[in-house]
């Protein structure tokens, strides 16, 4: 396919991007699958690799593909439908959407509670918290990074338990809490930070949806406060009335 033989007046990189986009639309490049390498694409379209890189960068900016460092470029999956309800569980939501949930703990430490977190947890400012940073995936695609704070007085070894179980729900069950509910949810938008962008395989300047939430046990006692940064182009939130 020598697009240089077609004097359409459209820049070469745009023609390559349009060709790949058509391949995504017709199933030639299925959702979640890896695209051919830059050299192969350059040979297919008979252009140089710089042209291919610009085409792929444009498709990435539009949320159609995602570059994984050291691995290649993948077709982005359709947006994950993510219900926001009184009982919100990441693994259940991803699994219900036909995708494979996964996650890993990035960091964990104990810190004094700032005023706003302490208030939400019903604690005094400065009370010790266990802070856990975790990255969550759906079919290998990074969906969000979550920061969660637990009262250290009740969940002293939460970091060790989470590292072993890789699940907030299982962590709480470890402490005898079999069910819990969402007390409040607040959603805002922001530009991704450089630190989060690297972990989310997201270009700088892209948007994230920040979900700040407080969960309580069935007696209404606060259990945790979370601040999750979702990749805006990979999820759509669905607010469900209780």
C-alpha positions as CSV (number, residue, x, y, z in Angstrom):
1,X,0.0,0.0,0.0
2,X,2.0,2.9,-1.3
3,X,0.1,6.0,-0.1
4,X,2.7,8.2,-1.6
5,X,1.3,7.2,-5.0
6,X,-2.0,8.8,-4.1
7,X,-1.7,12.6,-4.3
8,X,-4.8,13.3,-2.1
9,X,-3.4,16.5,-0.6
10,X,-3.6,14.8,2.8
11,X,-0.4,14.6,4.8
12,X,1.3,11.2,4.9
13,X,1.0,10.8,8.7
14,X,-2.7,11.6,8.5
15,X,-3.2,8.9,5.8
16,X,-1.4,6.4,7.9
17,X,-3.5,7.3,11.0
18,X,-6.7,7.1,9.0
19,X,-5.6,3.7,7.6
20,X,-5.0,2.3,11.1
21,X,-8.2,3.8,12.4
22,X,-10.1,2.0,9.6
23,X,-8.3,-1.2,10.6
24,X,-9.5,-0.7,14.2
25,X,-13.1,0.0,13.1
26,X,-13.3,-3.1,10.8
27,X,-11.7,-5.5,13.3
28,X,-8.4,-5.9,11.5
29,X,-6.8,-4.6,14.7
30,X,-9.0,-6.0,17.5
31,X,-9.6,-4.2,20.8
32,X,-6.8,-4.9,23.3
33,X,-4.5,-6.4,20.7
34,X,-1.0,-5.2,19.9
35,X,-0.5,-3.3,16.6
36,X,2.3,-4.2,14.2
37,X,5.6,-2.6,15.1
38,X,6.7,0.8,13.7
39,X,9.0,-0.8,11.1
40,X,6.2,-3.1,9.8
41,X,3.7,-0.3,9.6
42,X,6.3,1.8,7.7
43,X,6.7,-1.1,5.3
44,X,3.0,-1.5,4.8
45,X,2.4,2.1,4.0
46,X,5.9,2.7,2.4
47,X,6.7,5.7,4.6
48,X,9.5,6.4,7.1
49,X,9.2,5.6,10.8
50,X,9.0,9.3,11.8
51,X,5.7,9.4,9.8
52,X,4.5,6.3,11.6
53,X,5.4,7.7,15.0
54,X,3.4,10.9,14.3
55,X,0.4,8.9,13.2
56,X,0.5,6.7,16.3
57,X,0.9,9.7,18.5
58,X,-2.2,11.3,17.0
59,X,-4.2,8.1,17.5
60,X,-2.9,7.9,21.1
61,X,-4.0,11.6,21.7
62,X,-7.5,10.6,20.5
63,X,-7.6,7.6,22.9
64,X,-7.7,5.0,20.1
65,X,-4.3,3.3,20.9
66,X,-2.0,3.1,23.9
67,X,1.8,2.8,23.9
68,X,3.3,0.6,26.6
69,X,6.9,1.2,27.3
70,X,9.2,-1.6,26.1
71,X,6.2,-3.6,24.8
72,X,4.5,-1.8,21.9
73,X,1.3,-0.1,20.9
74,X,-2.1,-1.6,21.7
75,X,-5.6,-0.8,20.5
76,X,-7.5,0.7,23.4
77,X,-10.5,-1.2,24.7
78,X,-14.0,0.4,24.7
79,X,-14.7,2.5,27.7
80,X,-15.3,0.6,30.9
81,X,-18.8,1.2,32.2
82,X,-18.3,1.9,35.9
83,X,-21.5,2.2,38.0
84,X,-21.3,4.4,41.1
85,X,-23.6,3.0,43.7
86,X,-23.9,2.4,47.4
87,X,-21.9,-0.8,47.0
88,X,-19.0,-0.2,44.6
89,X,-16.3,-2.9,44.1
90,X,-13.7,-2.5,41.4
91,X,-13.1,-6.2,40.7
92,X,-16.8,-7.0,40.5
93,X,-17.5,-4.1,38.1
94,X,-14.6,-5.1,35.8
95,X,-15.5,-8.7,35.9
96,X,-19.2,-7.9,35.2
97,X,-18.0,-6.1,32.1
98,X,-16.3,-9.2,30.8
99,X,-12.8,-8.1,31.5
100,X,-10.1,-9.5,33.8
101,X,-9.5,-7.3,36.9
102,X,-6.0,-7.0,38.4
103,X,-4.0,-4.7,40.5
104,X,-0.8,-4.2,42.4
105,X,0.2,-2.2,45.5
106,X,2.6,0.6,44.6
107,X,3.5,1.9,48.0
108,X,2.3,1.9,51.6
109,X,3.2,3.8,54.8
110,X,1.9,5.2,58.0
111,X,1.4,8.9,58.3
112,X,-0.5,11.5,60.5
113,X,-3.9,12.3,59.2
114,X,-4.4,15.8,57.6
115,X,-7.4,17.7,58.8
116,X,-9.8,16.8,55.9
117,X,-9.1,13.1,56.0
118,X,-9.4,13.0,59.8
119,X,-12.7,14.7,59.6
120,X,-14.1,12.2,57.2
121,X,-12.9,9.3,59.3
122,X,-14.2,10.8,62.6
123,X,-10.6,11.1,63.9
124,X,-8.5,13.9,65.5
125,X,-6.2,15.7,63.2
126,X,-2.8,14.0,63.4
127,X,-4.1,10.5,64.2
128,X,-2.1,7.8,62.5
129,X,-3.3,6.5,59.2
130,X,-2.2,3.6,57.0
131,X,-1.9,4.9,53.5
132,X,-2.0,2.5,50.5
133,X,-1.3,3.4,46.9
134,X,-2.5,0.9,44.3
135,X,-2.8,0.6,40.6
136,X,-5.8,-1.2,39.1
137,X,-6.2,-2.8,35.7
138,X,-8.8,-4.2,33.3
139,X,-7.3,-6.7,30.8
140,X,-3.8,-5.4,31.4
141,X,-5.0,-1.8,30.7
142,X,-4.3,0.6,33.6
143,X,-7.7,2.1,34.7
144,X,-6.9,4.0,37.9
145,X,-4.5,4.8,40.7
146,X,-6.1,4.9,44.1
147,X,-4.9,6.3,47.4
148,X,-6.7,4.9,50.4
149,X,-6.4,5.9,54.0
150,X,-7.3,3.5,56.9
151,X,-7.3,4.4,60.6
152,X,-4.2,2.8,62.0
153,X,-5.9,2.2,65.3
154,X,-8.2,-0.3,63.7
155,X,-6.2,-1.5,60.7
156,X,-2.6,-1.5,62.0
157,X,-1.2,-4.0,59.5
158,X,-3.5,-3.1,56.6
159,X,-0.5,-2.7,54.2
160,X,0.8,-6.2,54.9
161,X,-2.7,-7.7,54.5
162,X,-3.4,-5.8,51.2
163,X,0.0,-6.8,49.8
164,X,-1.0,-10.5,50.4
165,X,-4.7,-10.3,49.3
166,X,-4.5,-7.5,46.7
167,X,-8.1,-6.5,47.4
168,X,-9.7,-3.9,49.7
169,X,-12.8,-6.1,50.1
170,X,-10.7,-9.0,51.2
171,X,-8.6,-6.8,53.5
172,X,-11.8,-5.6,55.3
173,X,-13.1,-9.2,55.5
174,X,-9.8,-10.1,57.1
175,X,-10.8,-7.8,59.9
176,X,-14.2,-9.3,60.2
177,X,-16.0,-6.7,58.0
178,X,-18.1,-8.7,55.5
179,X,-19.9,-5.8,54.0
180,X,-19.7,-2.0,53.7
181,X,-21.3,0.8,51.8
182,X,-20.4,4.0,50.1
183,X,-21.3,7.0,52.2
184,X,-20.3,9.7,49.8
185,X,-18.8,10.2,46.4
186,X,-17.3,13.4,44.9
187,X,-16.1,13.6,41.3
188,X,-13.8,16.2,39.8
189,X,-11.6,16.5,36.7
190,X,-7.9,17.3,36.5
191,X,-4.9,17.0,34.2
192,X,-2.9,13.9,35.1
193,X,0.3,14.5,37.1
194,X,3.7,13.4,35.7
195,X,3.9,10.7,38.4
196,X,0.5,9.2,37.7
197,X,0.9,9.5,33.9
198,X,3.9,7.2,33.9
199,X,2.1,4.6,35.9
200,X,-1.1,4.8,33.9
201,X,0.6,4.7,30.5
202,X,-1.0,8.1,29.8
203,X,0.4,11.0,27.9
204,X,1.1,14.2,29.8
205,X,-1.7,16.7,29.4
206,X,-4.5,14.1,29.4
207,X,-7.4,14.2,31.7
208,X,-8.2,12.1,34.8
209,X,-11.4,11.9,36.7
210,X,-10.8,12.1,40.5
211,X,-13.2,10.1,42.6
212,X,-13.1,10.9,46.3
213,X,-15.1,8.6,48.5
214,X,-15.8,7.6,52.1
215,X,-16.9,4.0,52.9
216,X,-18.6,3.0,56.2
217,X,-19.5,-0.3,57.8
218,X,-23.2,-1.3,58.2
219,X,-23.3,0.6,61.5
220,X,-22.2,3.8,59.8
221,X,-18.6,3.8,61.3
222,X,-16.1,5.2,58.8
223,X,-13.7,2.6,57.5
224,X,-11.6,4.3,54.8
225,X,-11.3,7.4,52.6
226,X,-10.1,7.0,49.0
227,X,-8.9,9.3,46.3
228,X,-8.8,7.5,42.9
229,X,-7.6,8.9,39.6
230,X,-9.3,7.3,36.7
231,X,-8.2,7.7,33.1
232,X,-11.0,9.8,31.6
233,X,-10.9,8.2,28.2
234,X,-11.0,4.6,29.5
235,X,-14.1,4.8,31.8
236,X,-17.6,6.2,31.8
237,X,-19.3,6.6,35.2
238,X,-22.9,5.5,35.5
239,X,-24.7,7.0,38.6
240,X,-27.3,4.5,39.8
241,X,-30.0,5.6,42.1
242,X,-30.3,3.5,45.3
